[in-house]
Amino acid sequence: MSANGPCPFLPPGEASLSASSMKRAGKERGEAFFLLALECSQSLWQKGLPAQSILLLNRAFSAEFPGGEPVPGGWPLPYRAMRWVMEERREGQFIGNPRRHFQHLATRMVEPRRELRSWRAWACWWYAVEVFPDLPDDEKQIAEEGIVLPGPEEILSALETVGHPGEAALWQSCLNSTSPVSTRARP
């Protein structure tokens, strides 16, 4: 397992942090949970575990910020970090198939805040589509469940509707420059 330098879009994480460190948060799902998930993601990234780092970023996206206020602690929702981890992982470091992962996450989301969290998963799925164009979606699930994969315009619209203030613009700012919505004027 090869080590990676730090992700510039995540806070420093103690080397000893892992997914099991999330137990420290207990039942709390607010700011402390969010920051711990980001720190664990950084630690796992630096250990050369990009797939596990992505799983912790998923956890960060599930934090609760009542009222839709901006994310506290100076760290935005981890869209930039998510894309960066997918783009920067080294050859030989396991990442799985992020397209299938996010497709399954988006279509199997449960409460709380199911709709918001599902659209966040679709938003990350779109990054995976851009970063890994040769990886397949789960065509069997699409056919059997009649899933219609959203395009970037639909994702942007949904994030503008159900996301936090500025969330849609943050997601959009991380799109590939050739994506259809990336040429729109940004708020």
ABEGO torsion letter per residue (X at the ends): XBBBBBBAABBBBBAABBAAAAAAAEABABAAAAAAAAAAAAAAAAAGBAAAAAAAAAAAAABBBBGGBBBBGGBBBAAAAAAAAAAABBBGBBAEBAAAAAAAAAAABBOBGAAAAAAAAAAAAAAAAAABAABBBBAAAAAAAGBBBBBAAAAAAAAAAABBBGAAAAAAAABBAABAAAABBBX
